[in-house]
Amino acid sequence: MQKEIKSVILAAGKGTRMKSNTPKVLHKIFEKPLLGYVLDNVKNIVNESFVIVGHHAEEVTEYVEKNYKTAKTVLQSPQLGTGHAVSMVCPALENFEGQVIILCGDTPLITEATLKKFIEYHNSNNSDLTVMSTIFENPTNYGRIIREADNSLKCIVEEKDATPDEKAVKEVNAGIYCLNWGKIKPAFSQLTSNNAQGEYYLTDIIAWGKKNNLNVNAFILENSDEIYGINSRSNLATATKIMNDRKLNSLMDNGVTIVDPASTWISEDTEIGADTIIYPSTYIEGKNKIGKNCKIGPCAHLRGDVEISDNCKIGNFVEVKKAKIDHNTNAGHLSYIGDAELGAHINIGAGTITANYDPITKTKSKTILKDNVKIGSNTVLVAPVEIGEGTNIGAGSVITKNIGEWALGITRAPLRILENWVKKKM
């Protein structure tokens, strides 16, 4: 029978090197917080997640409660180390006998597939405690994996406490653990702070497990990029690049053309169908779904919550957000489409915008265009507004009322021609 699994995610740190008033785990990649990636990558594996909060706990708690129904936060105050952080969930898990995965909230590159392999390794080896490790040519700042003479796991030594020989070890702690909670739980009441930092280290549960004759193992992660941690703005940029490259390669492997990967940025949560072409300098953030045989860009910006059906074109300098666009619809250039539903076989002329935001009430309203609508260039559609099937809107119009089917909507001032006006002025 499959054991119940819960996760504990460490997210209490201040992130001093970020030099920011925003808590580290709420810094974003493609407009999604780092913590969101970790929670998303465990949500299909675990039954419940506990997020350990500390610095700016209210902000982190608000994000978790708003976005994750199966997650809850637990306050760590004061913050006395990683071992102390995990001990904060002991009351909530007092009678729990399943497995617990421990992760860091600032490692957004870990994947669901890797976590599943990790748990499978733990189970197949009948482990009581498994730590994830990886190999770094430059292991500076990481805890070192120290093995016994028979290559089994002995302990983890933090760099501040490591001897010169231990510092030379290239196998490092990846910061992810799988525990048989019923057996490991007593460790958290027995940890000591006898170390250089005066903190309760989570890594000390390895030595505790060995001392208590438990089965302790280490799972070596092949792709060390997955446990890349964010401690600075430079780290954030590096992680974003790694995530983007991974996404672009996956899309190209599945039949999407990326004309210039060096200038194209696409979020991990975006789905794109085969034979779609993404042109240079396109930026796609948030969660989106793009169909087959589409053309996106160059210089397009999709801001999230966008659904684009097959055979559509979103051209240069077009911005789209929170919009649903049906098949064979084109927005060729220089337009903004937000909070909108567009039917099939629509053409959006250059310079068209959906005026969706009311700055007085601070509310956003929807624009609805039915099938076969044609919008002339430099049109403003003032939401809420609905344009019926087959209707044409004349260029330069400002549309503030609903229009029915197969009509012409136009708000253009009469053309005046003053003969010889220039000559008279001269």
Helices and strands as residue ranges (DSSP letters): E 5-11, G 16-18, G 24-26, E 28-29, E 32-33, H 34-42, E 48-53, H 57-67, E 71-75, H 82-87, E 99-104, H 112-124, E 129-135, E 144-147, E 153-157, G 159-161, H 164-167, E 171-180, H 181-184, G 185-189, H 204-211, E 216-221, G 224-227, H 233-253, E 257-258, G 261-263, E 265-266, E 270-272, E 277-278, E 283-284, E 288-290, E 295-296, E 301-302, E 306-308, E 313-316, E 319-325, E 330-333, E 336-342, E 347-348, E 353-355, E 357-358, E 363-364, E 367-369, E 374-375, E 380-382, E 385-387, E 392-393, E 398-399, E 408-409, H 421-425
